[in-house]
Amino acid sequence: MPYALTCPASLRRLVLLASFTLLNACAQTPATVPAADDGAANMTATADRAPASGDTYLLLVSIDGFRADYLDRGVTPRIAALAAEGVRADALRPAFPSLTFPNHYTIVTGLYPDHHGIVHNRIEGDGEKNNFVYNDASTTADARWWGGEPIWVGAERRGVRTATMFWPGSDVAIDGIRPSHWKPFDRGFSPDQRVDTVLGWLDLPAARRPRFITLYFEQVDRAGHDSGPDSAEVNAALAEIDATLGRLLDGIAQRRLRDAMNLVLLSDHGQTASSAERAIAVDEIVDLKRVRAINFGVVAGFTPQPGEQRYAYDALLKAHPHMQCWRRAQIPARFHYGTNARIPPIVCLAEPGWVITTSTWLADRGSHFSRGEHGYDNALPDMGALFVANGPAFRRGARVPAFDNVDVYPLLARLLGIAPARNDGNPQTMRGLLREDR
């Protein structure tokens, strides 16, 4: 599902990108930034200025819901050229559950959701008004939800300026620190406007220019939910974002920055087809007055009401068609999920293409049922996400096996020249991505 949305939219050959980054020794680390900084408003005419010696940049781009095999559809020539000239993974394996907020935060912390605390798009707090709801900024703004150290916090602490365009968690003062430049999510902010803002940040005077930038697009995921992953609408969204990235790459080249830029292009998860005909009405299995539903969807969580534990376990933990449920502590170990207290006592996972909901919801909204879903078993091929990297730090023309997205964070820290915080990633993965002389 797209970041901060309800579950839940050129062709020219490309040349990119280039070199690895070290700390800017003279930069100062801001403790907090009280309001979003609009880099586009501070643009200066520097298109004909070559970067100063030692100026290096890292750009992390997420195309929400870009399934790994979408790259083979022939509708994204600029991304395909990046992959051909750089490194492409067979897939980037999302963390479980394969949902938007948990995985975007895993990518930038290197921690499984069990360890960073964003265990679902919706999380129960201490009382209904203290719940975490992914599309309600008044709930996600509480820094207590966000564990670990996201890459922009680590970079700012070490004097590397950062800027974020709509990355989950980047508008929150995590441990009192925000990026030097950031934007709160705004669905109305078009892909071209996002790119123009990023280019504006690259046009800032050297003392304010970020060395690490994130960029986020939700259009492909939204099209998949609305129309299904195999639809013409998804292909149109892929082509739109590909053209927008082409504008970004052309702008980088015009600024003579292509030899000072490393690009990591990825997604948070894939998507598979779903339909109202594949819905599990859980209220026909368990009395929801005796068992409280924390969340529905592909991954649903339930908490027994006081005194109803035996009833809840007896009703939910037995075998069900198209759904499997576990006690929190008995979730399969390969999911790396089940030790965090924010995970409900009972977790149920739907089979691919199926969704856990209620008969009332189906009666009221079945005609608006999502035609594409994610959140499923993260080992399923359809959940596999995109990973492409291009620039002077990376191998050229390489294809590597699928790897876990917790491994992205050590790579980002290496490219920024900063010591990584505690994480679950495997730093050996980057050996297959980086040039041998690194």
Helices and strands as residue ranges (DSSP letters): G 39-42, E 57-63, G 68-73, H 77-85, E 87-89, E 92-93, H 100-109, H 113-116, E 122-123, G 128-130, E 132-133, H 137-140, G 143-145, H 151-157, E 162-165, E 181-183, H 191-202, E 212-217, H 219-227, H 232-254, G 258-260, E 261-266, E 272-273, G 276-278, E 279-281, G 282-284, E 291-295, E 299-304, H 309-316, E 323-327, G 328-330, G 333-335, E 346-350, E 355-357, H 359-365, G 366-368, E 372-373, G 381-383, E 387-390, E 398-400, E 403-404, G 405-407, H 408-416, G 427-432
